Amino acid sequence: MTSTTQLGLKLATALDRSEPLAGLLLRVRDSKARLNALSSVLPAALRAGIRPGPLDDEAWQLLVDNAAVAAKLRQLLPALETALRAQGWTKPPIKIKVLPRG
């Protein structure tokens, strides 16, 4: 067994045994699933510049590469939130964050 495989197994065991880590993993998966659910609403040219971000009770963040992508997403927010509601995600609201360069 390779060290990478062993590390993966140790991580999976830690996640299974730790309620806070398991909760974090669920939020990460939920964030990714939400972005996947929006793929039909997002213009193809924007998709490469958007990543799923943190999800908590206050907001779900979409992380974007630049202000132009952020501006377009802000215009699309009503359609994005409608698409999420149609799939059962009613809260929290979407927030858009431009990632700093570097």
C-alpha positions, 0 to 999 in steps of 0.5 A: 500500500502506498503512503498516499493510500495510507494517508487517504485511509487515515483521513477517512477514518479521522473524518468518520470519527470526528463529528466536526470534520464530518460536518465540514466534509458534508458542507464541502460536498454540498457546496460542490453539489450546488455549483454542479446544479447551477451548470445549466444556468451558468454561461459556459464562458463563466464556468471556468472562473467560478469555484464553490466556496464556503457554505454555512448558515449565513451564506454560500460563497461562489469564489470567482477569478475577477470582478468581471465574472463577479459582475455577471454573476450578480446579474444572474443571482435571481436565476441562480437562486431560482435554480437552487430552489427548484432542486430543494436548496432554499437557503442560505443566500449566495454571496460572490467573492473575488479571489485576490490575485497571488 
